[in-house]
Amino acid sequence: MQEKLQNHRIVLQRLKFGDEQLIYQAIKNSYNEISPWLDWLTPHYNIKNAEDFVRFQINNWDDDVEYTYTIRNRNNDFIGVIGLHVFDNNNDVASIGYWVDSRYTRKGYCSNAVQLLVKNAMPQLNLIRIEIIVALNNHASQRVAAKSGASFEAVLKNRIRIRGLPVDAKIFAFTNSS
């Protein structure tokens, strides 16, 4: 995958060392809004957790397992994080996950980021399908998936875990025929 993707509104830049403080600050700003949906986000989240996350994602990129980007607007403001996880190489399927600093929600940045990532990942990685898996009650993330052009496919019982508990999830998808 290319390390930098951009359009008229946003820039997706490969996650790098030095992004930790921006990630940590955005998570602190947005904790109440995003923590219900991110299993790894606990009240004890700290800068070391952000450093570990960046290191882990850099290694995943180098291993061609996951491609994680910062989302920035054209003023270079840090908006959030988006990642593409290639979880089924045999069938050329990946999934996208994202979160956004609460100060930048409802402005279209995240749906733009999803569109930009899908537009580039499908041909570059020869993917036939990219999924967005969203907790049933995460309405904000469902709006992002729908606004980005993903097709709603189904509700799957006990599809994901949040705080160790199985929860139902909606599956949205892009296919190379859509």
N, C-alpha and C positions, 0 to 999 in steps of 0.2 A: 504494500500500500504506500501511496505517497505520504510523505511526512507533513505536508501542508496542503490543505484544500481550502478554496475560498470562492465566494460569490460576491455579489454586489453589497451584501449586508453583513456577512460574518466570515471569520477565519477559523478553521479548525487546524490546530497545530499539535503535532505529536507531543504527548506528555513528556516532560523532561525534568531533570533535577533542577531545582529552583522554583518549580511550580507549587511546592509543598505549602508555603505560607499562604498563597492565594486560595488553594483548596481548603486549608484549615479555616481561614477567615470566612470564606463563603459558607462553609458548613456551620460555623458558629452563627452567622447571620440567619441561616435558614433552618436551623435544627428542628424547630417545632413543626415546620411544614413538610420536611423531607424524611425525618426519622421514622414516621410510621411505616414507610415503604422500603427502607433500606436496612436489611437485616444486620449488616455490619456496623451500623451507626448507633453507638451507645452513648449514654450521658457522659461517659468517661473519655470520649474521643479527644485526642490531643495531637500536637504537632508531630510526635513520633509516629502515630498511626498514619498521618498524611505522608510522612517520609517513607514508611514501609509500603504504602499503597503505590507511590510513584516508582519505587524500586521494583516492586512486583510487576507493575504494568510495563515498565521498560523491558524487563526480562521476557514477559509474554510477547511483546512486540518482536523482540529479537528471535524468539522461537516460533514466530508466525502463528501464534495461538489467538492473540487478541490485539486489537489496534485501538488504543485509547488516545483521545484528543482533548485538549482544552477547547472550549468554545469562547470566542472573543468577538466583540462587535468591531466595527471599523475604527472606533476610537481606542481600540486595544483594551477595553474594559473586560475583565474576566467575568464570563457569564455562567460557566459551569463545565461539566465534563460529559463526554459521550464516548461510548466504546462499542466496538464491533467484535463479538466473540464468535470465532469459527468453531462451532461445537460438533459439526457432523461433516467431516471431510469426505466421507464415502458418498454422501448425497449432495454435497456442495450447498450446505445450509449454514446460515449464521444467525445470530440474534444481536439486537441493539439494546443497550441500556443507557440511561441518561439521568442526570439531575441538574438543576439550575438554581443558582443563587436567587432567593426570593425577591430580591430587588429587581430582577429582570424577567419575572414570570409575566405571562399574558401580553407579551410583546412580539411573539412569533419567532424569537431566536431559536428555541429548541426545535420547533417543527422545521425551520430552515436548516438547522444542523442535521436533522434526520434525513431530509431530502438530499442534502449535499453528500452525506456519507453514503447513502444508498446509490445515488447516481454514479459515484466513483467506485464503490466496492463491487457492485454487480459485475461490471466488465473486467475490472482489474483482477478479481479473485475467481472469475468464472462461476459466480454463485447463481443458483437457480431460485433461491428463496432466502429472504431475510425476515425474521420474526421479531415482533415486539410483544413481550409477555408482561401483562400488567395486572396487578392485584385488582380484584373485582370492585373494590371501593376506592381505588385511586383514580378519581375522575379527572384530575389535572393531567396525568400521564395518558389517560385514554384520549383526552382532547388533542394532545400532541400527536399521538399515533394517527388519529383520524385526520387532523389538519395536514399532516405530512403526506397523506395520500395512501396510507396503508389500509388494506381491506380488513374489516372485522370478519373473523372466521368462526369463532366458537368460544364458549365458556367451558373451561376444563376444571373438573373437580379436583381439589387438593393438588394443584399444579405446582405451586411454589410454597416455600416456607418463609414466614415472617415471625421473628422472635421464637423460632423453634416450632411454631405451629403451622400445620398445613392450611393453606387458604386457596380458594378458587381464584382463577385468573382468566382474563380475556386474552385471546390470541389474535393479534393483528399481523398481517403479513404483506410483504412485497414479493411478487414473483417476476421472473424475467419475461413473463407474458403480459404483465399488467403495466 
